[in-house]
Amino acid sequence: MQALELRDNALQWETERQNRLLQSAAEQRKKQTRLEAVQRQQAPEVKSEAAASIRLDEWVDKVNAIPDIRSALIPLDDAEGWSKPFSLAKADLEPWLSYFKGYRQSRLFLAHAVHDAANPDAASIDYPVRALLELRRADARIITEPPVQINGQVDYFDTEAVLAAGHEASEFRALLRGAILNHDKQLKLAEEKGREMGDALHEALMGEGHANLIGAWEKVFKRKPNIDELHQMLTSGRVRVSAEKKPIITEPRAPVPEMPAAAPALRPSPEKRAIIPPPEPPLASAPAAEDDEEEAVVTLSTFAKKEAPARKFLWPAIHAAVGCAALAAYIFVF
């Protein structure tokens, strides 16, 4: 990242220059105001009353308009119109203090952080950003002391011009009240711009769906983080490698030989069947023998009756066959 290569000395020089510009402008206005106050001692009573309505020595210049501000950590295609980067945390004048206050309310920081006495801002950084800084071996000061750029100088309320205009007392007080109200409005606007700048930086650092955080992990560990490792970074800011689960190795079992399919049961051939002699009938008594003889006679008579019709058809068929054979022989001879 371009922002990570910014040198501390260059930031310090530009920060001091911005502070000197604001301080010199404020001191110049105060000197001019005092000189004009002395010159107006002989002025009409109305002008003296208007000048007396405020204590010029204690008057603080009021912000009339503020410039846009951006994070120098986000690269620009064209930096024309933007100042050199300077440290926002070390610019201790308004509206820089309001810019920084809004920046600390952005998603870059935890809502309720416990500050460390040795490094009061390190513990306030949001967990995913903290993990990203650790993976990239970057100093946390690039977040806690952000380098920023502005596209113009701060515009202050011109108190000298108002005094020199010779306004009536009531009109003069109204102008001062308007300057104070606008000053407060501009500081609130600076706070909003600082918060927007921090949110934009958070989005640029994380990427869509924390893609940059995952990419930084892959660059260090040559693999994607698992669910537990990603959860640790998002919820605690810690970069911890989970213990790899070793696969359970079991001894290979000896293959069980397949049993041949059971042969279908074959019915034994009639020749090989065991001949079981039928049980001998019990000895019949004399009357039973007579009954058997009668049954035999009936059976023979029934058989003779069944053969009688067969004999009637058998002899004509034999005669017909002999006749056909004699006819065929006669035709063959002649």
Number of C-alpha atoms within 10 A of each C-alpha: 9 10 15 14 9 16 10 12 10 13 20 17 14 17 23 15 14 19 17 13 13 17 13 11 13 16 12 11 17 20 12 14 20 14 11 14 19 11 10 16 12 10 12 10 11 13 21 18 14 18 23 12 14 13 9 14 10 8 11 14 20 23 22 19 19 21 14 16 20 21 21 25 22 16 11 10 6 7 12 8 10 17 17 17 24 28 25 22 20 18 21 15 12 18 23 24 19 22 24 27 18 22 27 22 18 21 19 25 24 15 13 7 14 12 13 11 9 7 12 12 19 20 17 20 22 21 20 25 23 25 25 25 19 17 20 14 9 14 13 18 14 17 25 22 15 24 26 22 22 19 16 13 14 17 13 17 20 14 20 15 10 14 18 14 10 17 16 15 17 12 12 21 16 12 16 18 12 12 20 18 14 17 21 14 15 19 23 17 18 27 23 20 21 28 23 20 21 25 18 17 21 19 15 14 21 17 14 10 9 17 12 16 25 19 19 18 22 14 13 11 12 10 11 15 19 10 9 11 16 23 15 18 21 19 12 14 20 19 19 13 13 12 6 6 6 6 6 6 6 6 6 6 6 6 6 6 6 6 6 6 6 6 6 6 6 6 8 9 8 8 7 8 9 9 8 6 6 6 6 6 6 6 8 10 8 9 8 11 12 12 10 13 11 11 12 12 11 12 12 11 12 11 11 11 11 11 11 10 10 10 10 10 10 10 10 10 11 10 10 10 11 10 11 10 10 11 11 10 10 9 8 8 6 5
